[in-house]
Each structure stands twice: as C-alpha cells, then as structure tokens.
Amino acid sequence: MNTLGRWYGCFVHWVQKIDWMGPLALRIYLAPIFILAGLNKMGDIDSVAAWFGNPDWGLGLPAPLFMAWAAALTEFFGGIAILLGFATRLVAIPLMFVMAVAAVTAHWENGWSALPDKTLIAPWEWREDLIDEAITRKEKAIELLKEHGNYEWLSETGGFTVLKNGIEFSATYFIMLLVLLCSGAGRFFSIDYWLCRHCSGREST
C-alpha cells in the first residue's frame, strides 16, 4: 500500500508540472466561441435586440437593446481576455452570467440535450418528448430530401439532424468557465501569470 501511495505521489508530482495545460486548453477552446458569438451579435444588433425583446417569437427580455449590446460586448471582449489569459477569473463571472441567462431564457423549455438522440439521454433530461418529436421531424426531413434533393451530396460531410436546442451547450460552457474561475488562466501562457509573478517579485524586493 505504501508503494502504491509513493507511485501515486510521484504521478501527482509529475502532473503538477504540466498543470498549465488544462487551463490553456480551456481558454483556446472557449475564446473563439465567445469572440465569434459577440461579433455575430454586433453585426446584426438590431435583429438580436428584436429577438431579445419580442414576447411572442423572442425572449421577452426588458431593455432589449441594452441587453443585446451587453451580451455582445461581454462575449467579444471576454473572449479576447480569456484568449490572452488576462483577468481570467474576473472575466469568467460575466460570461457565466451570460450563459446562465441564455440557458434559462432561450433553452430551458427545450430540456437538457442539444441534439436528439435516444441512445444518449441524460438521466436529468426533462423533455424526452421533444427528443421524440425532433427525431420524427428529422426522419421526415431526410425522406423529403431523398425524394426531392441530392441527399448524398447534402449529407456528404455530415449527417442531417434537427436540433433539440436544450441547455446542454450553455451548461457546458458555464462549467468550463467555472473551472477557469477556480483555477485561473494557468502558468506561463497567460498575462495573469506574468503580472502576478511581477507583482510578487516586486513585493519581495
């Protein structure tokens, strides 16, 4: 047992030497998603505001133009900050808020799953009925495309699907941001690391 403990301790010691890789990978993965989301919103901000504010076919949010700009700027500049590893813990908070609002207002009524798949239903899925409906629509769409379109060409680079559009992606991004909030941007490849190192060195002199 002691030998196993020593081996595990050596393993943990080795992993700690590359602990910067996890936060860096998260930042590289998340940054383009938020930057592009922010750019897309800013490129058509009036339509985004209309969707945010309309209670019939939109989200029915108050102050829709302000909310649209707030979401767009938070995503765009937050994505850049995450990419650079600058104020990462602080920036993660408003981005987590944006993901939470998106999950509650835009996706909650669709349940958990983003894609309709009967073989991958999460135990906490609360809209299994929508999975069945999405699968039915998918099958009908494929039938129509095969009959009236070039289905082989349409599906050449990937199978056709119908989004269920649940909170899965928003929740996943929220959790990834939570990890960055708790761990920070990581060592070496972040502005935060070098700023903290500089401040610590100056205080110690």
C-alpha positions in Angstrom: 0.0 0.0 0.0 2.9 2.4 0.8 4.5 1.6 -2.5 1.2 2.4 -4.3 1.0 5.6 -2.4 4.5 6.6 -3.4 3.9 5.8 -7.0 0.7 7.9 -6.9 2.5 10.7 -5.2 5.2 10.7 -8.0 2.4 10.7 -10.6 0.7 13.7 -9.0 4.1 15.5 -8.7 4.7 14.9 -12.5 1.2 16.1 -13.4 1.6 19.3 -11.4 4.5 20.2 -13.7 2.0 20.3 -16.7 -1.0 21.7 -14.8 -0.9 24.8 -17.0 -2.1 22.7 -20.0 -5.7 22.3 -18.7 -6.5 26.0 -18.3 -4.7 26.8 -21.6 -6.7 24.2 -23.5 -10.0 25.5 -22.0 -9.0 29.1 -23.0 -8.1 28.1 -26.5 -11.4 26.2 -26.9 -13.7 28.8 -25.3 -12.2 32.1 -26.7 -13.2 31.7 -30.4 -16.7 30.6 -29.4 -17.3 33.8 -27.4 -15.4 36.1 -29.8 -17.4 34.9 -32.8 -20.7 35.0 -30.8 -20.0 38.6 -29.8 -19.1 39.6 -33.4 -22.2 37.9 -34.8 -24.4 39.8 -32.4 -22.7 43.1 -33.1 -23.0 42.6 -36.8 -26.8 42.4 -36.6 -27.5 44.0 -33.3 -31.0 45.3 -34.2 -32.2 41.8 -35.0 -30.7 40.5 -31.8 -32.4 43.2 -29.8 -35.7 42.5 -31.6 -35.4 38.8 -30.7 -34.4 39.6 -27.1 -37.4 41.9 -26.6 -40.3 40.3 -28.5 -42.6 38.4 -26.2 -44.3 36.4 -29.0 -41.5 34.9 -31.0 -38.5 36.1 -28.9 -37.3 36.0 -25.3 -39.4 39.0 -24.0 -36.5 40.5 -22.1 -36.6 44.0 -20.7 -34.4 46.8 -22.2 -33.6 44.5 -25.2 -31.1 46.9 -27.0 -29.1 47.3 -23.8 -29.2 43.5 -23.2 -28.1 42.8 -26.7 -25.2 45.1 -26.5 -24.3 43.9 -23.0 -24.2 40.3 -24.2 -22.3 41.1 -27.4 -19.6 43.1 -25.8 -19.3 40.7 -22.8 -18.8 37.8 -25.2 -16.4 39.6 -27.6 -14.1 41.3 -25.1 -14.5 38.5 -22.6 -13.4 36.0 -25.3 -10.3 38.1 -26.1 -9.4 38.4 -22.4 -9.7 34.6 -22.0 -7.5 34.0 -25.0 -4.8 36.3 -23.6 -5.3 35.0 -20.1 -5.9 38.5 -18.8 -8.1 39.0 -15.7 -9.4 35.5 -16.4 -11.1 34.8 -13.0 -12.8 38.2 -13.2 -13.9 37.9 -16.8 -15.3 34.4 -16.2 -18.0 35.8 -14.0 -20.0 38.0 -16.5 -19.5 35.3 -19.1 -21.0 32.7 -16.7 -23.9 35.1 -16.2 -24.5 35.4 -19.9 -24.5 31.6 -20.2 -26.9 31.3 -17.3 -29.3 33.8 -18.8 -29.1 32.1 -22.2 -29.8 28.7 -20.6 -32.9 30.0 -18.7 -34.4 32.3 -21.3 -33.6 30.7 -24.6 -33.1 26.9 -24.0 -34.7 25.8 -20.7 -38.1 25.0 -22.2 -36.3 22.6 -24.6 -34.8 20.5 -21.8 -31.2 19.4 -21.5 -30.0 17.8 -24.7 -28.9 19.9 -27.7 -29.2 17.0 -30.1 -32.0 14.5 -30.3 -30.5 11.1 -29.6 -32.4 8.3 -27.9 -29.2 6.4 -27.0 -27.7 9.3 -25.1 -30.5 10.6 -22.9 -29.1 12.2 -19.8 -30.7 11.0 -16.5 -31.7 14.6 -15.8 -33.4 15.2 -19.2 -36.8 16.8 -18.5 -38.1 17.0 -22.1 -37.8 13.5 -23.6 -40.9 14.2 -25.5 -39.0 16.8 -27.6 -36.4 14.2 -28.4 -39.1 12.0 -30.0 -40.6 15.0 -31.9 -37.2 16.1 -33.2 -36.4 12.5 -34.3 -39.8 12.4 -36.1 -39.0 15.7 -37.9 -35.5 14.5 -38.8 -36.8 11.3 -40.4 -39.4 13.3 -42.3 -36.9 15.8 -43.5 -34.5 13.1 -44.6 -37.4 11.4 -46.5 -38.2 14.7 -48.3 -34.5 15.4 -49.1 -34.1 12.0 -50.6 -37.2 12.4 -52.7 -36.7 15.9 -53.9 -33.0 16.7 -53.4 -29.5 15.3 -53.8 -29.3 13.7 -50.3 -25.9 12.1 -50.8 -24.3 15.5 -51.6 -26.2 17.2 -48.8 -25.0 14.6 -46.2 -21.6 14.1 -47.6 -19.8 16.0 -44.9 -22.1 15.0 -42.0 -25.5 13.5 -41.2 -28.6 15.7 -41.3 -30.1 16.4 -37.9 -32.7 18.6 -36.2 -31.6 20.5 -33.1 -33.5 20.0 -29.9 -31.7 23.1 -28.6 -31.6 22.4 -24.9 -29.3 24.0 -22.3 -26.5 21.4 -22.8 -24.1 23.7 -24.6 -24.8 26.7 -22.4 -24.3 24.5 -19.3 -21.1 23.0 -20.7 -19.6 26.5 -21.3 -20.8 27.6 -17.9 -18.9 24.7 -16.2 -15.8 25.3 -18.3 -15.9 29.0 -17.2 -16.4 27.8 -13.6 -13.2 25.8 -13.9 -11.3 28.9 -15.1 -12.8 31.0 -12.3 -11.5 28.5 -9.8 -8.1 27.6 -11.4 -7.2 30.9 -13.2 -5.6 31.1 -16.6 -2.7 28.8 -15.8 1.0 29.3 -15.7 3.4 30.5 -18.4 1.0 31.2 -21.2 -1.2 33.9 -19.7 -0.8 37.6 -18.9 -2.3 36.9 -15.4 0.7 34.6 -14.6 3.3 37.1 -15.6 1.5 40.0 -13.8 1.2 38.1 -10.6 4.9 36.9 -10.9 6.0 40.5 -11.5 4.0 41.8 -8.5 5.2 39.1 -6.2 8.8 39.7 -7.2 8.4 43.5 -6.6 6.9 42.9 -3.2 9.7 40.5 -2.2 12.4 43.0 -3.0 
